[in-house]
Amino acid sequence: MAPHPDDLVLVPRTPSRRRFLSAGIAGGAVLGLGGLLTACGSSGGSGANGGSGGATPGTGGASPDQKSVKQGGDDYATVIEKMKGFGTDAAPGVYPRTVKHAMGETVIPAKPTRVVVLDTGELDNVVALGIQPVGIVYTDGSKSLPSYLKDKAGNPANVGTINSLNLEAIAALKPDLILGSQLRAQDQYAQLSKIAPTVFSLRPGYPWKQNFQLNASPFGLEAEAKTQLDAYQAAATAIGAKLGDKRPTITPLRFMPGRTRLYAELSFIGTILTDVPLPQPKIEQVKELAVEVSPEQIDKADADWIFYGVYGSPSSTNQDAVLGGALWKTLGAVKSGQARPVSDETWFLGLGVMAANAVLADLKGFVAPGT
C-alpha cells in the first residue's frame, strides 16, 4: 500500500525513539508522521528542458543520508521556526526575485503564469490566489480534483501522484514555476529545478499558513495571502466569541486503510481548532500529528463532538465495522447525535486557506449556529 500523504517525514539518519502515551492507550501510538517514503517515479526526467532560475544549495536542504521514520523526529515541532527566513524581500511586481525556501534559494525571472503543484496544499494555495495551475498531482485516495476547488482550479493536467511524480509530464507542460515540499519530493528536486524554477516548503500540514505565504512569494502576492489569512482568523475568532465559555471538546477522527487516527495539535485540523479555540480531549493534546487507536479503543475518541472522515474508499478501512460496533454506540457524542461525518478533502487533505474556511463553516454550523 502506498504511503498516505500525512505519513512521510524526513529527518537526518540518527537513532529514533518511539513515543507512546504513558497513560493512554495500550498499543495506541502517538504519531508524528508514519510510513515509508516511496521514491517518486521518473520517466525521462533527465531529458527535460532546462529551466531558468535554478536553486542554490542552502542549509534548508536536508542531508542525502536520510530515512523516513514513524515519529516526527526531534525537529518535527520546530518547522515554523525554521521557515521564518523563507520567502523574498522583493517588492510586489519586481522581477527577477529570489525566493528562499527549504532547498536553498531560487531565482524567479518573471511573474509565473504556468504553475505545476505537487500537493493538495499547494493546489489550494494557488487557487486561493486566483491562479489556475497547468499541472497537479493527485493523492492515492482520489484521482479527481477536490470538489471544493473544481469551479476555480481550471483543467490542470495530471502529472502523477504525490508519491509518484511523472517528470516527463511535468516537463511537457513547460511550466515556469513548480511548487512542492522537501518532505514529498526532495529526491526529485534537482530534476525538477532543471525543468523550471522550483520552490519547496519544508513539509505540508500544520505550517499551512507559512506555506501559503511562501507559495505567494514567487507571484508577489504575499499581501493577498495575508489578507486571506487575516479574514480566516477573524472568522475563527468569531466562532469562539459566539461560544463564550461554553466550548465543547472536539475529536477529529479519521478512518484510513490499516489505521484509525485521532488528529492532534500538530495537524492541519489541530491548528484550526487552536485558532477558534476549541479544546480537544486530553489524549489529543500532544505535539504530534495524530494518535492511533484500534477499533477496540474507539472509546478514546469520545468528546462533546466527533467529526469523522474517511480516506479513499470506506471499504478499505474499518469505518463500517467501527460505526456499526457496540462500543461506538456507547460514546457520549454518538448518543447525543453529535458524531458527524465530514469531508476528508477539506478537513484532512485540503491543507490550505480555502479548505480551512470550509472547515470553519462546518464548525460554525455544528457547534456555533447563528454566528
Salt bridges, closest charged atoms under 4 A:
ASP6 OD2 - HIS4 ND1 3.42
ASP6 OD2 - ARG254 NH1 2.99
ASP6 OD2 - ARG261 NH1 3.32
ASP7 OD2 - ARG259 NH1 3.03
ASP7 OD1 - ARG261 NH2 2.79
ASP65 OD1 - ARG13 NE 2.70
ASP74 OD1 - ARG17 NH1 3.19
ASP74 OD1 - ARG19 NH2 3.75
ASP75 OD2 - LYS82 NZ 3.04
GLU81 OE1 - LYS84 NZ 2.98
ASP119 OD2 - ARG184 NE 2.65
ASP151 OD1 - LYS152 NZ 3.57
ASP230 OD2 - LYS226 NZ 2.83
GLU265 OE1 - LYS287 NZ 3.09
ASP275 OD2 - LYS209 NZ 2.64
GLU288 OE2 - ARG19 NH1 2.50
GLU292 OE2 - ARG259 NH1 3.92
GLU292 OE2 - ARG261 NE 3.53
ASP344 OD1 - ARG254 NE 2.69
